[in-house]
Amino acid sequence: MAQAGFAGIQTFAVFAAIGLAATVAGTAGAGAWAQTAAAKPVSSASDLNRHDFFYAGEAQQERMFIVRGGAVAWSYVYPGKGEISDAILLPNGHILFAHQYAVTEIDQQHKVVWNYDAPANTEIHTVRPYGEHSVMFVQNGNPAQAIVMNKVTGAVEKSFPLPVAHPEVVHPQFRRARLTPAGTLLAAHMDMGKAVEYDMTGKALWSVDAPGIWDAEPLENGNVLISGNNNKYVREVNRKGETVWEFTAVDAPELNLANMQTATRLKNGNTLITQWVNEWNGPIDKASAPVQAIEVTPQKKVVWVLRSWAEPADLGPSTTIQMLEPESKR
């Protein structure tokens, strides 16, 4: 059940107020959606031309791509040893990414412009810009911590411990955490199966149970969009903890959705859902590889399927997809 930490939590303000304008993927409010909408047949729109986007995924190589005009416009394999769980293309063209054992910022000439290595026995799987010169990340560990660090000085500007179910088991504690326009932190507690909102002193303000949670995204209408990973659901919940819209693998059985890892509400009101596949389980059969992402309307119609496993656009496993404005509008 949802628990409100204070009366009348305000509807989220404009995301740019806390530097989240860089997440070009929109979260335009779609309101409360009916859960009973029937699934519609998948369209044939499966090519790369529908959207321009930045792409990265948890994989054995730290690969990143920018796709524009239906083709790969930029790509890079960062020579790291971890997995990219979170990444963002910043307005200045730099890429900020969390890759398990470090948080790194690079330019598009592949030069490292900032880096923070995770201390021994910790991992970092999520990062967001925080103001002009700082970043926020969650450091899995014993204890786990939310940290705001100044990239210029290296100073820790804010930090507070985060509760976890198993302090001694670092890897599954957190994957995603997001700043809200209210200046709070929305954390997806993967090993506790819940989303929790905190103020920046660490006080819990709101929570909702979410079995299998991987990602929790604040929406412009004040609701929260949650993905359940291998529990095979994406749902929008309101501040009472009520599910007002949900899409599950059952709504598109022909796509064989198994790991619905992240979800983003787009500017057009549709929802983008990524599906991850585990490279560590063995080689992926490219001829029958799963879809990497789908775009779903409020009526649960799948209007776009991303399945791009062949060169010159072999994108690999999907975790992060950030929609970009067409260059003509930039």
C-alpha positions as CSV (number, residue, x, y, z in Angstrom):
1,M,0.0,0.0,0.0
2,A,1.1,3.6,-0.6
3,Q,2.1,5.6,2.5
4,A,2.1,9.4,2.3
5,G,4.8,11.0,4.4
6,F,3.1,14.5,4.4
7,A,-0.3,15.8,3.5
8,G,-1.2,16.8,0.0
9,I,1.9,16.0,-1.9
10,Q,2.1,18.6,-4.7
11,T,1.8,17.7,-8.3
12,F,5.3,17.7,-9.9
13,A,6.5,21.0,-11.4
14,V,8.4,21.4,-14.6
15,F,11.4,19.0,-14.7
16,A,13.8,21.6,-15.9
17,A,13.7,23.3,-12.5
18,I,16.1,20.7,-11.2
19,G,18.2,20.2,-14.3
20,L,16.2,17.3,-15.7
21,A,15.5,18.9,-19.0
22,A,18.4,16.8,-20.3
23,T,16.1,13.8,-20.1
24,V,14.7,14.7,-23.5
25,A,12.2,11.8,-23.2
26,G,9.0,13.6,-22.2
27,T,6.8,12.8,-19.3
28,A,3.8,14.8,-20.4
29,G,0.8,13.9,-18.3
30,A,-1.5,11.3,-19.6
31,G,-3.9,11.3,-16.7
32,A,-5.4,8.2,-15.2
33,W,-5.8,5.6,-17.9
34,A,-8.4,2.9,-17.9
35,Q,-6.9,-0.6,-17.1
36,T,-9.5,-2.3,-19.2
37,A,-8.4,-1.1,-22.6
38,A,-8.1,-3.9,-25.0
39,A,-4.7,-4.8,-26.5
40,K,-4.5,-4.1,-30.3
41,P,-2.4,-5.8,-33.0
42,V,1.2,-4.8,-33.3
43,S,1.8,-2.4,-36.1
44,S,4.6,-3.0,-38.7
45,A,6.5,0.1,-37.5
46,S,9.7,-1.7,-36.4
47,D,12.4,0.3,-38.2
48,L,14.7,2.9,-36.8
49,N,13.1,5.9,-38.5
50,R,10.3,6.5,-36.0
51,H,12.5,8.2,-33.4
52,D,15.9,9.7,-32.9
53,F,17.3,8.4,-29.6
54,F,20.3,7.7,-27.4
55,Y,20.7,4.1,-26.5
56,A,22.8,2.0,-24.0
57,G,22.3,-1.3,-22.2
58,E,23.5,-3.7,-19.5
59,A,25.8,-5.9,-21.6
60,Q,29.2,-7.5,-21.5
61,Q,30.6,-4.5,-23.5
62,E,29.8,-0.9,-22.5
63,R,28.3,0.1,-25.8
64,M,26.5,3.4,-26.5
65,F,24.7,4.7,-29.6
66,I,23.1,7.8,-31.0
67,V,20.5,7.0,-33.7
68,R,19.4,9.8,-36.0
69,G,17.4,9.6,-39.2
70,G,17.1,5.8,-39.0
71,A,20.9,5.2,-38.8
72,V,23.6,5.0,-36.2
73,A,25.1,8.6,-36.1
74,W,27.5,7.9,-33.2
75,S,28.7,4.9,-31.3
76,Y,31.3,4.1,-28.7
77,V,32.5,1.1,-26.7
78,Y,33.8,2.4,-23.4
79,P,36.7,0.2,-22.1
80,G,35.2,-0.4,-18.7
81,K,34.6,-3.6,-16.8
82,G,31.0,-3.1,-15.6
83,E,27.6,-2.8,-17.1
84,I,25.8,0.4,-18.1
85,S,22.6,0.6,-16.0
86,D,21.9,4.3,-16.5
87,A,23.0,6.9,-18.9
88,I,22.0,10.3,-20.2
89,L,22.9,12.5,-23.2
90,L,23.4,15.9,-21.7
91,P,22.5,19.2,-23.5
92,N,26.2,20.0,-24.1
93,G,26.6,16.7,-26.0
94,H,28.4,14.9,-23.2
95,I,27.3,11.5,-22.0
96,L,27.0,10.8,-18.3
97,F,26.7,7.2,-17.3
98,A,26.7,4.8,-14.4
99,H,28.5,1.5,-15.1
100,Q,28.6,-0.5,-11.9
101,Y,32.1,0.3,-10.8
102,A,32.2,4.0,-11.7
103,V,30.3,7.1,-12.8
104,T,31.8,8.7,-15.9
105,E,31.2,11.6,-18.2
106,I,32.6,11.6,-21.7
107,D,32.4,13.9,-24.7
108,Q,31.6,12.6,-28.2
109,Q,35.2,12.4,-29.1
110,H,35.5,9.7,-26.4
111,K,37.5,11.9,-24.0
112,V,36.8,11.3,-20.2
113,V,35.9,14.7,-18.8
114,W,35.0,13.5,-15.3
115,N,35.0,10.2,-13.4
116,Y,34.3,8.8,-9.9
117,D,35.3,5.3,-9.1
118,A,33.1,3.3,-6.8
119,P,34.9,2.4,-3.6
120,A,35.7,-1.2,-2.9
121,N,32.7,-3.4,-2.1
122,T,30.2,-0.9,-3.6
123,E,28.5,-0.5,-7.0
124,I,26.8,2.4,-8.8
125,H,24.0,1.8,-11.2
126,T,22.2,5.1,-11.4
127,V,23.2,8.8,-12.0
128,R,21.5,12.0,-12.8
129,P,22.7,15.6,-13.3
130,Y,22.1,17.8,-10.3
131,G,22.2,21.5,-11.0
132,E,24.9,23.0,-13.1
133,H,28.1,21.3,-11.8
134,S,27.0,18.4,-9.7
135,V,25.6,14.8,-10.0
136,M,23.4,12.6,-7.9
137,F,24.0,8.9,-7.7
138,V,23.1,6.0,-5.5
139,Q,26.0,3.9,-4.2
140,N,25.0,0.3,-3.4
141,G,26.9,-0.9,-0.4
142,N,26.8,-1.4,3.3
143,P,25.5,1.1,3.9
144,A,23.9,2.1,0.6
145,Q,23.9,5.9,0.1
146,A,22.4,8.6,-2.0
147,I,25.2,11.1,-2.8
148,V,25.3,14.5,-4.5
149,M,28.8,15.3,-5.6
150,N,30.3,18.4,-7.1
151,K,32.2,17.4,-10.3
152,V,34.4,20.5,-10.1
153,T,35.6,20.2,-6.5
154,G,34.9,16.5,-5.8
155,A,33.1,17.6,-2.6
156,V,30.1,15.6,-1.4
157,E,27.4,18.2,-1.1
158,K,24.7,15.9,0.2
159,S,24.5,12.3,1.3
160,F,22.2,10.1,3.3
161,P,21.9,6.3,3.9
162,L,19.3,4.3,2.2
163,P,17.7,1.2,3.8
164,V,18.1,-2.1,2.0
165,A,16.8,-5.6,2.6
166,H,20.3,-7.2,2.5
167,P,23.2,-4.9,3.3
168,E,25.7,-7.6,2.7
169,V,24.5,-8.3,-0.9
170,V,25.4,-5.2,-2.8
171,H,24.5,-5.9,-6.5
172,P,20.7,-6.2,-6.3
173,Q,20.0,-3.2,-4.0
174,F,19.3,-0.5,-6.5
175,R,19.2,0.2,-10.3
176,R,17.3,3.4,-10.8
177,A,16.7,6.6,-8.7
178,R,15.3,9.8,-10.0
179,L,15.2,13.4,-8.8
180,T,11.8,15.0,-8.8
181,P,10.9,18.7,-9.6
182,A,10.0,19.0,-5.9
183,G,13.6,18.5,-5.1
184,T,13.1,15.0,-3.7
185,L,14.6,11.6,-4.6
186,L,12.4,8.7,-5.9
187,A,14.3,5.5,-5.4
188,A,13.5,2.0,-6.8
189,H,14.4,-0.4,-4.0
190,M,15.0,-3.5,-6.1
191,D,15.8,-5.8,-3.1
192,M,12.9,-4.5,-1.1
193,G,10.2,-4.5,-3.8
194,K,9.1,-0.9,-3.4
195,A,9.4,2.7,-4.6
196,V,10.2,5.2,-1.9
197,E,10.4,9.0,-2.2
198,Y,12.8,10.8,0.2
199,D,13.6,14.4,0.9
200,M,17.3,15.3,0.6
201,T,17.9,14.6,4.3
202,G,16.8,11.0,3.9
203,K,13.3,11.3,5.4
204,A,10.9,8.9,3.7
205,L,7.9,10.8,2.4
206,W,5.9,8.3,0.3
207,S,6.2,4.7,-0.7
208,V,4.4,2.0,-2.6
209,D,4.9,-1.7,-2.9
210,A,6.1,-2.8,-6.3
211,P,7.2,-6.5,-6.7
212,G,10.2,-6.9,-9.0
213,I,10.7,-3.2,-9.3
214,W,13.6,-2.1,-11.5
215,D,12.7,1.5,-12.4
216,A,10.4,4.2,-11.0
217,E,9.9,7.5,-12.9
218,P,8.1,10.6,-11.7
219,L,5.4,11.8,-14.0
220,E,4.3,15.3,-14.7
221,N,0.8,14.6,-13.3
222,G,2.2,13.6,-10.0
223,N,1.9,9.8,-10.5
224,V,4.8,7.3,-10.7
225,L,5.6,5.0,-13.6
226,I,7.0,1.7,-12.4
227,S,8.5,-1.2,-14.3
228,G,8.5,-4.7,-12.8
229,N,11.4,-6.3,-14.8
230,N,10.9,-10.1,-14.9
231,N,7.5,-9.7,-13.2
232,K,6.5,-8.5,-16.7
233,Y,4.6,-5.4,-16.0
234,V,4.7,-1.6,-16.3
235,R,2.2,0.3,-14.2
236,E,1.3,3.9,-13.4
237,V,0.3,4.4,-9.7
238,N,-1.2,7.5,-8.1
239,R,-0.3,8.9,-4.7
240,K,-2.8,6.7,-3.0
241,G,-0.9,3.7,-4.4
242,E,-3.7,2.8,-6.8
243,T,-2.8,1.4,-10.2
244,V,-4.4,3.7,-12.8
245,W,-2.9,2.1,-15.9
246,E,-1.0,-1.1,-16.5
247,F,0.6,-2.9,-19.4
248,T,1.8,-6.5,-19.0
249,A,3.3,-9.2,-21.2
250,V,-0.2,-10.7,-21.5
251,D,-1.2,-7.6,-23.4
252,A,1.2,-8.5,-26.3
253,P,1.8,-12.2,-26.1
254,E,3.2,-12.3,-29.6
255,L,6.2,-10.3,-28.4
256,N,7.2,-12.7,-25.7
257,L,8.1,-9.9,-23.2
258,A,10.2,-11.4,-20.4
259,N,12.2,-8.5,-18.8
260,M,10.3,-5.2,-18.9
261,Q,13.2,-3.3,-17.4
262,T,12.5,0.5,-17.8
263,A,9.5,2.6,-18.7
264,T,9.3,6.3,-19.9
265,R,6.3,8.4,-20.6
266,L,6.8,10.1,-23.9
267,K,5.7,13.6,-25.0
268,N,3.0,12.1,-27.1
269,G,1.4,10.4,-24.1
270,N,2.6,6.9,-25.2
271,T,4.8,4.8,-23.0
272,L,8.2,3.5,-24.0
273,I,9.2,0.1,-22.5
274,T,12.6,-1.5,-22.8
275,Q,13.1,-5.2,-22.7
276,W,16.5,-6.5,-21.5
277,V,18.1,-9.8,-22.5
278,N,21.0,-11.4,-20.5
279,E,24.2,-11.8,-22.5
280,W,25.8,-13.6,-19.5
281,N,23.5,-16.5,-20.1
282,G,25.2,-17.3,-23.3
283,P,25.4,-16.0,-26.9
284,I,22.3,-14.4,-28.3
285,D,20.8,-15.8,-31.5
286,K,20.6,-12.7,-33.5
287,A,18.1,-14.3,-35.9
288,S,15.6,-14.8,-33.2
289,A,16.7,-12.2,-30.7
290,P,13.9,-10.5,-28.6
291,V,12.6,-7.1,-29.1
292,Q,14.6,-4.4,-27.4
293,A,11.8,-1.9,-26.9
294,I,8.2,-1.1,-27.6
295,E,6.0,2.0,-27.7
296,V,2.5,1.6,-26.3
297,T,-0.5,3.9,-26.5
298,P,-2.7,4.6,-23.5
299,Q,-5.1,2.1,-25.1
300,K,-2.3,-0.5,-25.0
301,K,-1.8,-0.6,-28.7
302,V,1.8,-1.3,-29.6
303,V,2.8,1.2,-32.3
304,W,6.5,0.7,-32.5
305,V,8.8,-2.3,-32.0
306,L,12.5,-1.9,-31.8
307,R,14.4,-5.1,-32.9
308,S,17.8,-4.1,-34.2
309,W,20.4,-6.8,-33.9
310,A,22.1,-6.7,-37.3
311,E,25.0,-4.5,-38.4
312,P,25.4,-1.7,-39.1
313,A,22.9,-1.1,-36.2
314,D,23.4,-4.0,-33.8
315,L,22.4,-2.1,-30.7
316,G,22.7,-5.0,-28.3
317,P,20.7,-5.4,-25.0
318,S,18.5,-2.5,-24.1
319,T,18.3,-0.6,-20.8
320,T,18.4,3.1,-21.6
321,I,16.6,4.8,-24.4
322,Q,16.4,8.6,-24.3
323,M,14.3,10.2,-27.0
324,L,16.0,13.1,-28.8
325,E,14.6,16.1,-30.6
326,P,15.1,15.8,-34.4
327,E,18.1,17.9,-35.5
328,S,15.8,20.2,-37.5
329,K,14.2,21.3,-34.2
330,R,17.4,21.7,-32.2
